[in-house]
Amino acid sequence: MSQINLKRNILMSGSFRIIVMILTFFTSVISTRYLGVELKGKSSYLITLGGFVWMALDLGLFRSYPYLVRKHPEKINSLFAWSVFQFVTDSIFWSILGLCFINIWSKLIGFPLNQLYIVILVMFITTQKLSVQLQSLYLGLNKIWIHSLSQLFNSLSVLLLITVGYFVFTESDRVAFIILASVIASFMTIIYYIASNAWGNEWYKIDFKFIFISYQSGFRVFLSTLFIMLLIRFDIIIIKRMLDFKQVGLYSIAAHIVDLLQIASNLVGGLLLVKLSDCNDDIEKWKIMKKLLMSFFTLLVCANIGFVICGKFLITTLYGTQFLPVYYVFIWLIPASFGLSFGSLFNMYLNSKGFPVISIILPAISLIINVILNLLLIPVLGIYGSALATSIAYVLWFLMIVIYEQRCSSNQMFKHLIPHSADWRMLWQEALMQATGIGSKLCRIVTKNRG
């Protein structure tokens, strides 16, 4: 099993993520203009529900894959075979169940479904689940190039498909087309994942005893991940129930901007779990976390200041004047961008210690606080109240993790985690060195091409 070079992995994945973030941004702009405010709300609502379902079906297994691969490298093929087996059986079973009880499902989620929607939503759920599971396998294998390239390929595919729909499929069911575009892109990514590794002639053999044990350890991850996802996405469901799809559409754009800012922490979080799983020294872990927190603090401060200054112009130019309320919603979500990114990083730190029960309890507490605050503030402030509730809940989640770890470390963590002026100078010097190195490489490439 190859050794983990966290800096190299972050640089490689980060380079791809910048491109992915740009592609995702343009996809958001085109899809929003294609859908309009109300249809954007419907699309966000269905995609959010689909995300809850595939995570429930996964039972947290995908989160534990990097950890399991590092600890049990001989079981990789069994994990792969199980993921493929689940994809086939889930697709068949849930399609039949959905088609047989369309009216019941429609009443349950509050959306008029038909046969087309059932099939598309089932395929969205199963392709998303398999794609994420395979992505986690490659993280554990330390095949960061394939992992990064596949995400770039997926984002580019979605952008191209939605762009085609914007110009060609103007009379079709636009919400169904948006979800279908995601399904096609995920399926193409799955094919790439499967073809990129030599799984062997006996890839289809499943060690059911090991899979059962994996679910036992993965169930804690499932509960933790489920509560975190509910913490991040449940406000969409509450807004739909208490207000309407138009308000969901406006809020979802602001939430998507927070998601774009969190892309980097998601990237580093996955790589961090693999790295910290190989590390048994708490002080070394804290030093790694300190550098990451400093880097993300700088990134988020710059990004949020830039949006405060230019946000109104960007939103009205890219989305249209009807989306101007998005700017004010995001202002209320600025604390959430810090709490979510920092909380995600520290949650990965908890998971690297063997997925402790506290990683379930803390997001559950934050979720309860978020729901209560949403119910209290939405009637008074509308979607701005939901944004305020979300910001409070995210920041509390992060603070509770830090306080818990400080107590578990006998009050030792803070002194290794709090940055000093020398740390900021070192971070600045490293950033300059990386920028100089990239500039030198670009100059060599340009000189070589001219020659």
Backbone hydrogen bonds, N-H to C=O, Kabsch-Sander energy under -0.5 kcal/mol:
donor,donor_aa,acceptor,acceptor_aa,energy
5,N,3,Q,-0.6
6,L,4,I,-0.7
9,N,5,N,-2.6
10,I,6,L,-2.7
11,L,7,K,-2.4
12,M,8,R,-2.6
13,S,9,N,-2.9
14,G,10,I,-3.0
15,S,11,L,-1.9
16,F,12,M,-1.6
17,R,13,S,-2.8
18,I,14,G,-1.9
19,I,15,S,-1.1
20,V,16,F,-2.7
21,M,17,R,-3.1
22,I,18,I,-1.9
23,L,19,I,-2.6
24,T,20,V,-3.0
25,F,21,M,-2.2
26,F,22,I,-2.2
27,T,23,L,-2.3
28,S,24,T,-2.3
29,V,25,F,-2.2
30,I,26,F,-2.6
31,S,27,T,-2.7
32,T,28,S,-2.2
33,R,29,V,-2.2
34,Y,30,I,-2.2
35,L,31,S,-2.0
36,G,32,T,-3.1
39,L,35,L,-0.6
40,K,36,G,-1.8
41,G,37,V,-1.7
42,K,38,E,-2.0
43,S,39,L,-2.7
44,S,40,K,-2.5
45,Y,41,G,-2.2
46,L,42,K,-2.4
47,I,43,S,-2.5
48,T,44,S,-2.2
49,L,45,Y,-2.2
50,G,46,L,-2.6
51,G,47,I,-2.1
52,F,48,T,-1.8
53,V,49,L,-2.1
54,W,50,G,-2.5
55,M,51,G,-1.6
56,A,52,F,-2.0
57,L,53,V,-2.4
58,D,54,W,-1.9
59,L,55,M,-1.4
60,G,55,M,-0.7
61,L,58,D,-1.5
64,S,60,G,-1.1
64,S,61,L,-0.5
65,Y,61,L,-0.9
68,L,64,S,-3.0
69,V,65,Y,-3.0
70,R,66,P,-1.9
71,K,67,Y,-1.9
72,H,68,L,-3.1
75,K,72,H,-2.1
76,I,73,P,-1.2
79,L,75,K,-1.9
80,F,76,I,-2.3
81,A,77,N,-2.8
82,W,78,S,-2.1
83,S,79,L,-1.9
84,V,80,F,-2.1
85,F,81,A,-2.5
86,Q,82,W,-2.5
87,F,83,S,-2.0
88,V,84,V,-2.0
89,T,85,F,-2.3
90,D,86,Q,-3.0
91,S,87,F,-2.0
92,I,88,V,-1.8
93,F,89,T,-2.8
94,W,90,D,-2.4
95,S,91,S,-1.1
96,I,92,I,-2.0
97,L,93,F,-2.5
98,G,94,W,-2.3
99,L,95,S,-2.4
100,C,96,I,-1.9
101,F,97,L,-1.0
102,I,99,L,-0.6
105,W,101,F,-2.2
106,S,102,I,-2.4
107,K,103,N,-2.0
108,L,104,I,-2.2
109,I,105,W,-2.2
110,G,106,S,-1.3
111,F,106,S,-1.5
113,L,111,F,-0.9
118,I,114,N,-2.2
119,V,115,Q,-2.2
120,I,116,L,-2.5
121,L,117,Y,-2.9
122,V,118,I,-2.4
123,M,119,V,-2.4
124,F,120,I,-2.3
125,I,121,L,-2.4
126,T,122,V,-2.6
127,T,123,M,-2.4
128,Q,124,F,-1.9
129,K,125,I,-2.0
130,L,126,T,-2.3
131,S,127,T,-2.5
132,V,128,Q,-2.3
133,Q,129,K,-2.1
134,L,130,L,-2.6
135,Q,131,S,-2.1
136,S,132,V,-2.1
137,L,133,Q,-1.8
138,Y,134,L,-2.1
139,L,135,Q,-1.6
140,G,136,S,-2.2
141,L,137,L,-1.9
142,N,139,L,-1.2
143,K,138,Y,-2.3
144,I,142,N,-1.3
147,H,143,K,-2.1
148,S,144,I,-2.8
149,L,145,W,-2.7
150,S,146,I,-2.2
151,Q,147,H,-1.4
152,L,148,S,-2.0
153,F,149,L,-2.4
154,N,150,S,-2.4
155,S,151,Q,-2.4
156,L,152,L,-2.4
157,S,153,F,-2.2
158,V,154,N,-2.3
159,L,155,S,-2.2
160,L,156,L,-2.4
161,L,157,S,-2.5
162,I,158,V,-2.6
163,T,159,L,-2.2
164,V,160,L,-2.2
165,G,161,L,-2.2
166,Y,162,I,-2.2
167,F,163,T,-1.4
168,V,164,V,-2.7
169,F,164,V,-0.5
170,T,168,V,-1.4
174,R,172,S,-1.0
177,F,173,D,-2.0
178,I,174,R,-2.1
179,I,175,V,-1.9
180,L,176,A,-2.4
181,A,177,F,-2.4
182,S,178,I,-1.4
183,V,179,I,-1.9
184,I,180,L,-2.6
185,A,181,A,-2.2
186,S,182,S,-2.3
187,F,183,V,-2.4
188,M,184,I,-2.2
189,T,185,A,-2.0
190,I,186,S,-2.3
191,I,187,F,-2.0
192,Y,188,M,-1.8
193,Y,189,T,-2.5
194,I,190,I,-2.6
195,A,191,I,-2.2
196,S,192,Y,-1.1
196,S,193,Y,-0.6
197,N,194,I,-0.8
199,W,197,N,-1.2
203,W,200,G,-1.0
205,K,202,E,-1.6
207,D,205,K,-0.5
208,F,206,I,-1.3
211,I,207,D,-2.4
212,F,208,F,-2.4
213,I,209,K,-2.0
214,S,210,F,-2.5
215,Y,211,I,-2.1
216,Q,212,F,-1.6
217,S,213,I,-2.0
218,G,214,S,-2.7
219,F,215,Y,-1.9
220,R,216,Q,-0.5
221,V,217,S,-0.8
222,F,59,L,-0.6
222,F,218,G,-2.7
223,L,219,F,-2.4
224,S,220,R,-2.5
225,T,221,V,-3.4
226,L,222,F,-3.3
227,F,223,L,-2.5
228,I,224,S,-2.2
229,M,225,T,-2.8
230,L,226,L,-2.8
231,L,227,F,-2.4
232,I,228,I,-2.0
233,R,229,M,-2.8
234,F,230,L,-2.6
236,I,233,R,-1.6
237,I,233,R,-0.8
238,I,234,F,-2.2
239,I,235,D,-2.6
240,K,236,I,-2.0
241,R,237,I,-2.1
242,M,238,I,-2.6
243,L,239,I,-3.0
248,V,244,D,-1.7
249,G,245,F,-2.5
250,L,246,K,-2.0
251,Y,247,Q,-2.6
252,S,248,V,-2.7
253,I,249,G,-1.3
254,A,250,L,-1.4
255,A,251,Y,-2.6
256,H,252,S,-2.0
257,I,253,I,-1.7
258,V,254,A,-1.6
259,D,255,A,-2.1
260,L,256,H,-2.3
261,L,257,I,-1.9
262,Q,258,V,-1.5
263,I,259,D,-0.7
263,I,260,L,-0.8
266,N,262,Q,-2.5
267,L,263,I,-2.5
268,V,264,A,-2.8
269,G,265,S,-2.6
270,G,266,N,-2.0
271,L,267,L,-1.8
272,L,268,V,-3.0
273,L,269,G,-2.1
274,V,270,G,-1.3
275,K,271,L,-2.2
276,L,272,L,-3.3
277,S,273,L,-1.7
278,D,274,V,-0.8
278,D,275,K,-1.0
279,C,276,L,-1.0
282,D,280,N,-0.7
285,K,281,D,-1.9
286,W,282,D,-2.5
287,K,283,I,-2.1
288,I,284,E,-1.9
289,M,285,K,-2.5
290,K,286,W,-2.4
291,K,287,K,-1.8
292,L,288,I,-1.9
293,L,289,M,-2.8
294,M,290,K,-2.2
295,S,291,K,-2.2
296,F,292,L,-2.7
297,F,293,L,-2.4
298,T,294,M,-2.1
299,L,295,S,-2.2
300,L,296,F,-2.9
301,V,297,F,-2.3
302,C,298,T,-2.1
303,A,299,L,-2.4
304,N,300,L,-2.7
305,I,301,V,-2.3
306,G,302,C,-2.2
307,F,303,A,-2.0
308,V,304,N,-2.5
309,I,305,I,-2.0
310,C,306,G,-2.5
311,G,307,F,-2.9
314,L,310,C,-2.4
315,I,311,G,-2.8
316,T,312,K,-2.3
317,T,313,F,-2.0
318,L,314,L,-2.7
319,Y,315,I,-2.8
320,G,315,I,-1.2
323,F,320,G,-1.7
324,L,321,T,-1.8
326,V,323,F,-1.9
327,Y,324,L,-1.7
328,Y,324,L,-0.7
329,V,325,P,-2.0
330,F,326,V,-2.5
331,I,327,Y,-1.7
332,W,328,Y,-1.3
333,L,329,V,-0.9
333,L,330,F,-0.6
334,I,330,F,-0.7
334,I,331,I,-0.9
337,S,333,L,-1.6
337,S,334,I,-0.6
338,F,334,I,-1.1
339,G,335,P,-2.6
340,L,336,A,-3.0
341,S,337,S,-1.5
342,F,338,F,-2.6
343,G,339,G,-2.2
344,S,340,L,-2.3
345,L,341,S,-1.9
346,F,342,F,-2.4
347,N,343,G,-2.0
348,M,344,S,-1.7
349,Y,345,L,-1.5
350,L,346,F,-2.0
351,N,347,N,-2.3
352,S,348,M,-2.0
353,K,350,L,-1.6
354,G,351,N,-1.7
355,F,350,L,-0.5
355,F,351,N,-0.9
359,S,356,P,-1.5
360,I,357,V,-2.2
361,I,357,V,-1.8
362,L,358,I,-2.3
364,A,360,I,-1.5
365,I,361,I,-2.4
366,S,362,L,-2.3
367,L,363,P,-2.4
368,I,364,A,-2.3
369,I,365,I,-2.3
370,N,366,S,-2.6
371,V,367,L,-2.8
372,I,368,I,-2.5
373,L,369,I,-2.6
374,N,370,N,-2.4
375,L,371,V,-2.5
376,L,372,I,-1.7
377,L,373,L,-2.9
378,I,374,N,-2.5
380,V,377,L,-0.6
381,L,377,L,-3.5
382,G,377,L,-0.5
382,G,378,I,-2.4
384,Y,381,L,-1.2
385,G,382,G,-0.6
386,S,382,G,-1.3
387,A,383,I,-2.0
388,L,384,Y,-2.2
389,A,385,G,-2.4
390,T,386,S,-2.4
391,S,387,A,-2.2
392,I,388,L,-2.2
393,A,389,A,-2.2
394,Y,390,T,-2.6
395,V,391,S,-2.2
396,L,392,I,-2.2
397,W,393,A,-2.1
398,F,394,Y,-2.0
399,L,395,V,-2.5
400,M,396,L,-2.6
401,I,397,W,-1.8
402,V,398,F,-2.1
403,I,399,L,-2.6
404,Y,400,M,-2.3
405,E,401,I,-2.5
406,Q,402,V,-2.4
407,R,403,I,-1.9
408,C,404,Y,-2.3
409,S,405,E,-1.8
410,S,407,R,-1.4
411,N,406,Q,-2.8
412,Q,409,S,-0.6
416,H,412,Q,-0.6
416,H,413,M,-1.4
417,L,413,M,-1.5
418,I,414,F,-3.0
423,D,420,H,-0.6
424,W,420,H,-1.8
425,R,421,S,-2.1
426,M,422,A,-2.2
427,L,423,D,-2.4
428,W,424,W,-2.3
429,Q,425,R,-2.4
430,E,426,M,-2.5
431,A,427,L,-2.3
432,L,428,W,-2.2
433,M,429,Q,-2.4
434,Q,430,E,-2.5
435,A,431,A,-2.5
436,T,432,L,-2.8
437,G,433,M,-2.5
438,I,434,Q,-2.5
439,G,435,A,-2.5
440,S,436,T,-2.5
441,K,437,G,-2.1
442,L,438,I,-2.4
443,C,439,G,-2.3
444,R,440,S,-2.3
445,I,441,K,-2.2
446,V,442,L,-2.7
447,T,443,C,-2.8
448,K,444,R,-2.5
449,N,445,I,-2.4
450,R,446,V,-2.3
451,G,447,T,-2.2
